[in-house]
Amino acid sequence: MLSALALPSWRHSLLQLQHLGRQSNAKIAVPRASGGIGQPFLLLLNNSSLVSRLTLYNIAHIPGGATDLSHIETSVTVKGYLRPEKLANCLKGCFKKHGVYNANKTSGVTTLDNVRANTFIAELKGLDPAGVNLVGLVCIFLALCLDLGAVLSPAWVTADHQYYLSLWESCRKPASLDNWDCESTLSSAKPPQLHRDEEVRVSVLTPLKLVGLVCIFLALCLDLGAVLSPAWVTADHQYYLSLWESCRKPASLDNWDCESTLSSDWQIATLALLLGGAAIILIAFLVGLISICVGSRRRFYRPVAVMLFAAVVLQVCSLVLYPIKFIETVSLKIYHEFNWGYGLAWGATIFSFGGAILYCLNPKNYEDYY
């Protein structure tokens, strides 16, 4: 069946065959050929005058599909290969050894996510899908990880093991000494030098860390709401999906038909990553709460920040994985939308990131003045 989703997804792949010329000599290998996208893609390729051979591969259902495809009245030769030990035969003669491999013309998982997003946005806005181009979620996640690494990096500038500069501090080590002399980069004026006993005597409630603790508490509340929410995905009062169950209600019936989502690997992974992040946020909140009750608490700030950054990474992974796998596995016959449960999880992640940044700020430049 040629679905509306599959056609836009592989349209650009057919256009890439133009680079091979007008002769019918293209040899195409299609792994995972019996999937919901592979089948309509094969029908399109089988009817292309640019293709001379199709090789199909999957771990099941291939022999019958290849036989049926070969019965279509075209000049394309079709062969099917089943099980991993036959994968090499499927790919034989298709790629690098003939000098025709080009990574820029190979469609993969990231490409599929992008073209799906382009199609959905075009349908919602009434636009031509060919004129819509969105940045994929995978790229957004990669950019977030790189930014996080840059912010936490201790080495923006270095000099012969005697100097390093980060976004947070500047450290020097004279050649004749073994100790590093560090100062914050967040203040143009050098903070006052306090006596050792005075340095640990700070007020119980300091503005930056108090706001950071509030952010952690809000993140914890939002995570709890997200985990308990019945509406991560909804569809026109006929379908809703949470982290725990999936429910459908046919238009002709009054009863909901529900089943557990814990039998699906990707949904278990999403739940585990989200709960893992929430558990780390809870520990960070307890440590932060204890830190405001003790006399010397600067030693708690960095562990709290590290825990919060770890929680952010786990939760971002879960929130990127969830929509990608949902679109891949669920048949979208009606309009679906990601609802408030999914939004609460993103809110928890944002507040966790804000709390981590606040706990990274050097207390010498701020708290000693309060």
N, C-alpha and C positions, 0 to 999 in steps of 0.2 A: 504494500500500500504506500503510495507516495504521499507522505504527510507534509503539511504546510511548513513544519519545522525543518524537515530534512532538506527540502529543495533549496532554501536560501543558504543553508549551512554548507552545501557542497557545490554551489553554483560557481564560486571562484576557482575550485579545483578543476572543473571542466574547462574554464577559460584558460587555465595554465597550459592545457594541452596544445593551445595555439602555437606555443613556442616550439613545439616539436615538428611543426610543418603540417601540410595538408595530406601527406601520405598516411595510409593506414598501417603504421608500423609501431605504434606505442604499445609497450608491454606493461600492464598495470597489475600490481599485487595489492590485495585488499585484506589486511588482517581484520579479525573480528567481523567477518563478512555477514554473519547471520544475525547481527544486532539490529535494533530498530532503525538505525541510521545507515548501516552497511547495506541492508537489502534495497532500499530505494536508490542508494548511490550506485549499486551494481546495475540496476535497471537503466539508469541514465548512461553509464559507461558502455553498457552493452549495445546501446542505440547510437553511440558516437562513431562517426566515420573515421575518427583519428585513432581508434583502438583496434589492435589486431589480436591481442591475447589478454585474457583475464585469469589471474590465479587467486583463488579464494582460500582463506584460512580461518579456522576457529577451533575451539576445543569440542564442539558438538554441532550437530544438525547441518554439516556442510555437504556431505555427499548428495543428499536429495536436492538441496538448493542448487548445487552446481549443475546437476542433471537437468533440472527444470529450466535453468537459465540458458543452457546450451540448446534447448529446443526452440528458442526464439529465432525467427527467420532473419538472422544477421550473419555476417562473415566472421564474427569474433569467436575465437577458440576459448573455451571455458574449461578450467580444471579446478577441482577442489582438493584441499589437503586438510586432514584431520589430525589433531593431537600435536604436542610440542615437537616430537621427533621429526615431523614433516615440514616444520616451518622453513628450514633452509631450502627445501625444494620449492616452496611457494615463492621465495624471494629470488631464486636463481635467475640471473639474466636481467634483473630489473634496476640495479642501482650502480654502485661505484665502479665495478670492474669494467663497465663500458664507458666510463667517463661522463655519464649524463646526470650524476647525482648533484643536486643543488638543494642545500638546506633551506633556502628561502622559498622553495617551491614544494615543500613537504608540509602537509596539513597535519597538525597534532592537536593535543587536548586543549592547549591555550587558544589556538585558532578557533576551535569549535566553540569555546566559551564566548569568545568575542563576537562571532557571527550570530550566535544565539541572542546575545544581549542586543546587538544591532537590530535584529528582527523584532524582538519584543518592544523595544523603544519606538521603532518605526510604526508598529501597529497601534501603540497607545497614542502617539502624537499624529497619526495620519500622514506619515512621511514615506518617501521612497526608501526602502531598506538599503539600496545601493549608495545613498547619500548620507547614511548614518555611520559614524565610526567612533566607538567607545574604547576607552582604555580598560583592559581586562582586570579582573579581581586579582589574578596572580601577580600582575605588575604592581598593583597597589600594595599588596602584602610585601613584595620584595622591597619596594621603596620604603615602607615603614620599618622593616628590619634593618636596612642600610642606614636610615636616619637614626634609629635607636643605637646602632653600633657607633656611629659618628659622635653622638652626644655623650656616650659613656667612654669613648676612647681616651686614654691618658696621653696619647702621643699625636698631637697635631703638629708640633714642631719639636725636633730633638737636636742635640749637639754633642756628639762625641761622649756619650754616657755621663755628661756633666750638667745637662740641662734638658728639661722637657716642659712643654706647654700644652695644656688641654683647655677646654672651654671653662673649666672650673677652677684650676689652680696652675701656678707657675712654680717650678721647683729647680733649685740649683744645688750642685754638690761640688764644692771646691776640691781640687785634686789632692790637697793635703788632709782632707777630712773624710770620715766614713758616713757621716750623717747628711741627709738632704734637708735643705732649708726651703720650705714651701710657704706660699702665700696665695690667697684667693685672687682670682682675676675678675671677680664680680664687683669690685669697688675700686675706683680710681685712687682713693685715699687709703693709706695703710691703716688698718685697724689698730686701736691702742693696745700696747703691750701690758697685759695684766699679770699680776702675781699668780703663781701656780694655784694657790688656795682660792683666789678670787675667780680664776678662770672657770671653775666648776660650779660657782655659785650663780646660777641663773634663775630667773623667775619660773614658777611652776607652769604658768600658761604663757607660751610665747606665740606670737601671731602666726608665723609661717607654719610651724609644726602643728598648731591647733587647727588651722585650715586644712592642712594635709590629713590630719586625723579625721576630720569631718568628711573629706573626700573619700577616705577609705570606708567609713561607715556607710556613706551613700552607695558606694560601689557594692558593698556587701548586701544592702537592702535590694538594690536593683538585680543583683545576681539571684537572690532568693525569689524575687518576683518572676524573673525569666525562667528559672527552673520549674516553678509551679504553674506558669502560664499555660492555658489550654490552647492558645492561639499564636503559634509561630508562623503558620501558613493557613490562610483561609480562602474559600472560594464560593462566593455567592450563596451563603447559607446552606451549602450542600456538602461542604468538606472543611474539616479543620485538622491540623497536624500540630502536635506538641512534641516535647522530648520523650513522652511516655506512650502516647497512643495516637492512632490515626483513625478518624471517624468519617464515614460517608452517609449521606442521606439521599436516596433516590427521590426525584421530584414527585413520584407517584405514591410514596410511602411517608408515614409519620415517624417511623422509628429510625434511630441512628444505628448503623452497623460499625462497631469499633473493634480494633485489633491492636495488639501491642507493637510498638516500634523497636523493641529491644531484640528482635530477631534479625535486624539489619545491621551489618557491620559498620557502615558509615554513620548510622544514627547512634550506635553504641559509642563509637569514637568521638562524635560530637559531644555527647553527654559526658563522657569521661574527661575530655579536655576542659569542658566548662566547669564541671565539679572540681577538677584539679585546680583550676584557676581560682575558684571560689574558696577552696580550702586554704590556699596560700594567702588569699586576701584576709581570711579570718585570722590566720596566724599573725599576719602583719598588723592587723588591727589590735590584737591582744598585746603584741610586743610594743606597739606605739602607745597603747593605753598604760602599760606598765612604765614606759619611759618617762611619762609626765609626772609620775608619782615618786621617782627616785631623785636623789640629789645630783648625781652626775650621769647624764643620759645621752651624751653625744655619741657614745659608743654604740647606741641602738639605732642611730639614724641610717647609717649605711646598710645594715642588714635589712631594715624595713624597705628601703628603696630598692635593693636587689630583689627582694621577694615580690614587690609590686611589679617590677619590670618582668620578672618571670611569669607572673600571673597574666600580664598583658599579652605576652607572647603566646601562652596557651590559649587564651580566650580568642585572640585574633585568628589563630589557626582553626579553632572550632567554628568561628563565624564566617570564615572564608570557605571552609570545607562544606558547610551546611547547604548554602544555595547551589554550589557547583554540583554536588551529588544529588540534590533534590531534582534539579532540572534534568540530570542525566537519567534518573531512574523512574521518575513519575510521568505518566502519560498526561500531558496538559491539554485536555479536551475542552476545558473552560478556563476563564481568566482566574489566575491565582495571584495572591499578593502576600508578601511577607508582612506579618502583622506585629502587634505591640509586644509580643513576647520576644521576638527577634530584636526589636528596637531596645527593649530593656537591657538585653545582653550587651549591645553596643554601648549603651549608656554606662553600664558598669565598667566596661573596658576603658572608656574615656576618663571616668573619674579615677580609676586606678592609675592611669598614666599621669594624670594631674597630681595625684598624691605622691607618686614616685618622684616627679620633678621637684616638688616642694621639699621632700625629705633629702634630696640631693644638694640643696642650697647650703652653702657653708654657714654654719651657725655663728662663726666669729664675726661675720660682717653685719649680722642683723640682731641676733638674740641678745648679745651682750649690752645692747643699748636699751633694752626693755626691762 
